Amino acid sequence: MKSNVKFKRKFVFRLLSALAVTLFVAPAMALEKGSVAPGFALGGTVGSVNLSKYQGKLVYLDFWASWCGPCRQSFPWMNALQSKYGGQGLQIIGVNLDQKSDDARQFLMANPAQFLVAFDPSGTTPRSYGIKGMPSSVLIGPDGRVLYEHSGFRDADKSVLEEKIKSSLGMLK
């Protein structure tokens, strides 16, 4: 009986957290292709993560949360991309939006990231990017301008996203 109550509380908490994040970021407008990507400096798993440090690289910026099922599925794929294209100039940055860093750290223990991870519990960064749901990603060119935006993550998205990354890496040459 206790475990059932605990499960229900956890479910309600995650549902309310998802709703809060959705409402928190929903009023923002999405960035236009070609617009300058908003800068940020956030604490991360290996210190400060500052977008401006990656000027000249192709940045795949991914917004995720511990309660997001598709986010869990995207991590192995992003790890593989970072390994495959990192030497060519790709830098993946995952921005976590959990309000409790313990939730994010538990997620990362189960789903290790082989790319940069930053924490934004206040949700300032996704608002500046006009993010409306989890996961969402933004591809940022070496000039700091938005090349492509994508919401969600399904198996069918992988080839389209990887093709966008491969073709954009040509900008670095």
C-alpha positions in Angstrom: 0.0 0.0 0.0 2.8 2.4 0.9 4.6 1.8 -2.4 1.4 2.6 -4.3 1.0 5.9 -2.5 4.7 6.7 -3.1 4.3 5.9 -6.9 1.2 8.1 -7.1 3.0 11.0 -5.4 6.0 10.6 -7.7 3.7 10.5 -10.7 1.8 13.6 -9.7 5.1 15.4 -8.9 6.5 14.6 -12.3 3.3 15.5 -14.1 3.2 18.9 -12.2 6.9 19.4 -13.0 6.3 18.8 -16.7 3.3 21.2 -16.7 5.3 23.8 -14.9 8.1 23.7 -17.4 5.7 23.7 -20.3 3.9 26.8 -18.9 7.2 28.4 -17.9 8.6 28.3 -21.4 5.5 28.4 -23.6 5.0 32.2 -23.9 8.4 32.6 -25.6 8.7 32.9 -29.4 10.9 30.5 -31.3 14.1 31.9 -32.8 14.2 32.5 -36.5 16.7 30.7 -38.7 19.7 33.0 -39.1 19.1 34.9 -35.9 21.9 35.2 -33.3 21.7 32.5 -30.7 21.2 34.0 -27.2 24.4 33.6 -25.1 24.4 31.9 -21.7 26.8 31.0 -19.0 25.6 28.1 -16.7 27.0 25.8 -14.2 27.7 22.3 -15.4 29.0 18.9 -14.6 32.6 20.1 -15.4 32.4 23.7 -14.4 30.9 26.7 -16.2 29.5 26.2 -19.6 29.6 29.4 -21.7 28.2 29.4 -25.2 30.6 32.1 -26.4 33.5 29.7 -25.7 32.3 27.5 -28.6 32.2 30.3 -31.3 33.7 28.8 -34.4 32.3 25.3 -33.7 29.0 23.7 -34.7 26.9 23.5 -31.5 24.0 21.1 -31.0 22.2 22.6 -28.1 19.8 20.2 -26.5 17.2 21.1 -23.8 16.3 18.1 -21.6 14.8 17.1 -18.2 15.0 14.0 -16.0 11.3 13.3 -16.3 11.3 13.3 -20.1 11.2 9.8 -21.7 12.4 10.9 -25.2 15.3 12.7 -23.5 16.4 9.3 -22.1 16.4 7.9 -25.6 18.3 10.8 -27.1 21.4 10.5 -24.8 23.0 7.4 -26.4 22.5 9.0 -29.9 24.0 12.3 -28.8 27.0 10.4 -27.2 27.5 8.7 -30.5 27.3 11.9 -32.5 29.8 13.7 -30.1 32.2 10.8 -30.6 31.8 10.6 -34.4 31.8 14.3 -35.2 33.5 16.0 -32.2 36.9 15.9 -34.0 35.3 17.7 -36.9 34.1 20.6 -34.8 30.8 19.5 -33.3 30.1 20.3 -29.7 26.9 19.0 -28.1 25.7 20.9 -25.0 22.8 19.5 -23.0 21.0 22.0 -20.9 19.0 20.4 -18.0 15.9 22.2 -16.8 15.2 20.2 -13.6 14.5 22.4 -10.6 16.2 19.9 -8.4 19.8 19.1 -9.4 19.6 15.7 -7.6 17.0 14.7 -10.2 19.3 15.6 -13.0 22.3 13.9 -11.4 20.3 10.7 -10.9 19.3 10.8 -14.5 23.0 11.3 -15.6 24.1 8.3 -13.4 21.7 6.1 -15.4 22.3 7.9 -18.7 25.9 9.1 -18.8 26.6 12.1 -21.1 29.8 12.1 -23.1 29.2 15.7 -24.0 28.9 19.0 -22.0 26.0 19.3 -19.6 24.8 22.5 -18.1 22.1 23.2 -15.5 19.4 25.9 -15.7 16.9 25.3 -12.9 15.3 28.7 -13.4 14.5 28.1 -17.1 16.0 31.3 -18.3 17.9 29.8 -21.3 14.9 27.9 -22.8 12.8 31.0 -22.6 15.4 33.0 -24.5 15.4 30.3 -27.2 11.6 30.0 -27.3 11.6 26.4 -26.3 8.1 25.0 -26.0 8.7 21.3 -25.0 11.1 18.6 -24.1 13.4 17.6 -25.6 14.1 20.4 -28.0 17.3 21.2 -29.9 18.9 24.1 -31.7 21.8 23.8 -34.2 24.0 26.8 -34.0 26.6 27.6 -36.7 30.2 28.6 -36.1 29.1 32.3 -36.5 26.7 32.0 -33.6 23.6 32.0 -35.7 20.7 29.6 -35.5 20.7 27.0 -38.4 17.9 24.7 -37.4 15.5 24.0 -34.6 13.8 20.7 -33.7 11.2 19.6 -31.1 10.9 16.1 -29.8 13.0 13.0 -30.4 11.9 9.8 -32.2 13.9 7.2 -34.0 12.7 8.7 -37.3 14.4 12.0 -36.3 17.9 10.6 -36.0 18.8 10.5 -39.7 17.3 14.0 -40.5 19.2 15.5 -37.5 22.4 13.8 -38.3 22.2 14.9 -42.0 21.7 18.5 -40.8 24.8 18.2 -38.6 26.9 16.6 -41.3 26.0 19.2 -43.9 26.6 22.0 -41.4 30.0 20.7 -40.5 31.1 21.8 -44.0 30.8 25.4 -42.8 33.8 24.8 -40.6 36.2 24.2 -43.5 
